[in-house]
Amino acid sequence: MLCASRIPGAHGLPPLSVQRLSDRAHVFVDGEPVGVLERDAADVLEAVAVTGAHARLQLLGESMGGVDHGAGLGELRDSPDHG
């Protein structure tokens, strides 16, 4: 899934983190890759410079095959209970 937003420029972005991230998100500013955030890591993407009047922030969510039903909803498929 791709989520996008226009953000004001002429300054750096504050550190970026995503709550309830399913698996992984690739982060782009104006189409350029600036980092990757992952679910199980305490990742925070440090400030990224925005030099123009605005920039386009994009998060491309990547699904890595978690369980999508029942009691194991959201768990990884290779977990002991859902092998």
C-alpha positions in Angstrom: 0.0 0.0 0.0 1.3 3.5 -0.8 0.4 6.4 1.4 1.4 9.9 0.5 1.3 13.4 1.9 2.5 16.9 1.0 4.7 18.3 3.7 6.0 21.9 4.2 9.6 22.5 3.2 12.4 24.9 3.9 13.4 22.9 7.0 14.2 19.4 8.0 11.5 16.8 8.8 11.2 15.9 12.4 12.2 12.3 13.2 9.6 9.9 11.6 8.2 6.8 13.1 5.1 4.8 12.3 2.8 3.4 14.9 1.2 0.0 14.3 3.4 -0.7 11.3 2.4 -4.1 9.9 5.7 -5.2 8.5 8.0 -2.8 6.7 7.7 0.6 5.1 10.0 2.2 2.5 10.1 5.9 2.9 10.5 8.3 0.0 10.8 12.1 -0.2 10.1 13.6 -3.6 10.5 10.1 -5.1 14.0 9.5 -3.6 14.5 6.7 -1.1 15.5 8.0 2.3 15.1 5.0 4.6 13.2 1.9 5.7 11.1 1.4 8.8 10.4 -2.1 10.2 7.8 -3.4 12.6 9.9 -5.2 15.1 12.6 -2.6 15.3 12.5 0.6 17.2 13.3 2.4 14.0 13.0 6.2 13.8 14.0 7.8 10.6 16.1 10.9 11.4 15.4 14.3 9.9 15.5 14.6 6.1 16.2 18.0 4.5 13.3 19.5 2.5 14.9 22.3 0.5 11.9 23.5 -1.6 8.6 25.1 -0.5 7.1 21.6 0.0 7.9 17.9 -0.6 6.0 14.7 -1.2 6.4 12.2 1.6 5.5 8.6 0.6 5.4 5.4 2.6 5.3 2.2 0.7 4.0 -0.6 2.9 5.4 -4.1 2.3 3.5 -7.1 3.6 5.8 -10.0 4.5 3.3 -12.8 4.8 1.8 -12.6 8.3 -1.2 -14.6 9.4 -4.4 -12.9 8.3 -7.0 -14.8 10.2 -7.9 -16.3 13.6 -6.1 -16.1 16.9 -2.7 -15.6 15.2 -3.8 -12.4 13.4 -0.7 -10.4 12.8 1.8 -13.0 13.8 4.5 -14.2 11.4 3.7 -17.4 9.5 6.8 -19.1 10.6 6.0 -18.7 14.3 5.8 -22.0 16.3 2.0 -21.9 16.7 1.3 -21.2 13.0 4.1 -23.1 11.2 
